Amino acid sequence: MPFCLVFLLPQTIQAQPNKSASDTIPSAQVLVDYSDIFEYILENGEVKQRLLGSVELRQDSVFMYCDSATILNESNVTATGNVIIQQGDSISVFADSLVYKGEEKIADLYGNVVLVNGANKLFTETLNYDLNTKIATYHDGALLTDDTTQLRSKHGYYFVGENLAFFKDSVIVVDPEFELKSDTLQYQTEKKIVTFLGPTLITQNDARIFCEAGHYDLNTSTATFLGNAQYKTEETLAVADEIRYEGANKMVILDGHAIFEEEGKLAKANTIRYDEANDIAFLQGEASYMDADQQIKADSITYDRANELYATRGRGVISNPPQLLEADLVDYDKTTGMGIAVGNVIWRDTSAALTIVCERAAYDEHSDYLRATGGQKGRPLLISEMEGDSVFLAADTLISKQVEQPDTLSADTSRMLLAYNNVRLFKSDLQAVCDSLTYNTQDSIFEFFQEPLVWSDTTQFSADTIRMLMANDAIDRIFLNGNAFILNSPDEIYFNQVKGRDMIAYFDSSELRRMLVLGNAESVYYGVDKSGAYLGVNKTLCSEMLLYFGDNQVKSITFYAQPKGDFAPMRKADHQALRMPGFNWQRDRRPVSRDDVY
């Protein structure tokens, strides 16, 4: 028959009070501090204690409270009703029931389990808690919260002493700033740092972030996302080897093979930094940006989306067909359409076959206006393709602008080129110098101003102004207006001279064929025989005349309106005196190569 001792009055149970607990109480023993009713049973060599009402138990520094409990062999406890475990000052566990193994110091808790560790609370229905290691384990789902952030998962390990938790399977984190779903993650409860250990999806307002690894610091709102990292909204997609978010300065950083897409815009770089507060993107390392209008490549690109400003640094290329711009530095304001390019600038208009090389260019996109200054030897250079040949033109300043056609039914535009101050032009079959020049790509007319000189083979043209008409990329006509003067000499010893108020020179295949002189026409013409030997010199005055050329020599002249002429043999002619007023053969000023235009 079992031995049973029942205490019917509330009392405190104390074992062997005359000796210290450290000397006589085994570490596995669970002591009863209080119970309304106590029942002590000895049966088959086992000691069973039954406690009822306001039960208080302890083992070392661990305290347990419940409505009723059974203690087997003074170490294994089964408790029910308002179960509480108190460990230290900050750890408390609440449950409906408890099975506790005193020797192992392991507790299995059931029903409405709540583990409280400072500000953190773990809610579950079944919990295994090792009081030695302070590790709580669950496999039936749980919620960890600090009142602002909630973490749920099916399986979990909570290292209470280290303030560290691992969550596995169907993990959900809900925070005022975001919602997170993951397969596996780690959470530092005191520092509030979430570490992603598997595929993770974060939803923040209208944005979604996916990664396979990384971390999120809830205190500082900083995060790192690794492994197929992606940031996506309805309008944008960001992809990189690593995505970082700095909440303090609202900076998003895409690092490694960074790609950012938005409404027809595509940005790529080694690193992309996006300033959310100021809406500015910084692209660094092999940077490129493309939208419906243009494509930009440079070492680095800064794009201020709010103010529609962008800047490139390092060698950059901006493609805005049919125009292409290369420079070391570009600053551009899309709102005003104004831009500045600096450093080894190369601008091309492929539709007009034009290239400008300079040191600095100012550009107005709205009016399609370009102003170029500086360059090799301080002067910008224009290169144009004509009849398979290149035209090289340099001046102190070059301007290119688009000109709308007067016919409103036509969308065609032409480009007007302006060059001023010390203009020099070289083409293999044409050279020119003047103070200023204009060229219209629509009608292919060059206009030379202020003491212009034009050379074609052995002929020099001069006038107050000169207009040169191109046809099929070749010289078609040259109009000399005011004090027109032509010098022609195959040997630069004897000069054929034609002078008049105005002249029109006609070309065929870029060779001078005819010359019409209008008003106050004068000529000095050296006749030659079939072998090219000089026969004599003719001097003629008339109102108008028409000269015919062949092999860059005068072949014949037709005189109009009562011409007056004299012929003198070569031996009797005063060749110096035959040079008419205005004679000025300027061979030294003639560009003889592309390098001479500078």
FENRA-V560608 format. One record per run of one state. SS is the DSSP state (H for helix, E for strand, - for the rest). FROM is the first residue (numbers start at 1). LEN is the number of residues. Records with the same first field share a line. If there is no record, write none. Layout:
# FENRA-V560608
SS=FROM-LEN + FROM-LEN
This chain:
# FENRA-V560608
-=1-2 + 8-3 + 12-9 + 25-6 + 36-1 + 44-2 + 60-2 + 73-3 + 88-3 + 102-4 + 118-2 + 131-4 + 139-3 + 146-4 + 154-1 + 160-4 + 176-2 + 189-4 + 197-3 + 205-2 + 212-1 + 218-4 + 233-3 + 247-4 + 263-2 + 276-4 + 291-4 + 305-4 + 321-2 + 334-4 + 350-4 + 365-4 + 374-2 + 379-1 + 387-2 + 396-1 + 405-8 + 428-2 + 441-4 + 457-2 + 472-2 + 489-7 + 509-2 + 529-5 + 551-2 + 561-3 + 570-17 + 590-4 + 598-1
E=3-5 + 11-1 + 31-5 + 37-7 + 46-14 + 62-11 + 76-12 + 91-11 + 106-12 + 120-11 + 135-4 + 142-4 + 150-4 + 155-5 + 164-12 + 178-11 + 193-4 + 200-5 + 207-5 + 213-5 + 222-11 + 236-11 + 251-12 + 265-11 + 280-11 + 295-10 + 309-12 + 323-11 + 338-12 + 354-11 + 369-5 + 380-7 + 389-7 + 397-8 + 413-15 + 430-11 + 445-12 + 459-13 + 474-15 + 496-13 + 511-18 + 534-17 + 553-8 + 564-6
H=21-4 + 376-3 + 587-3 + 594-4
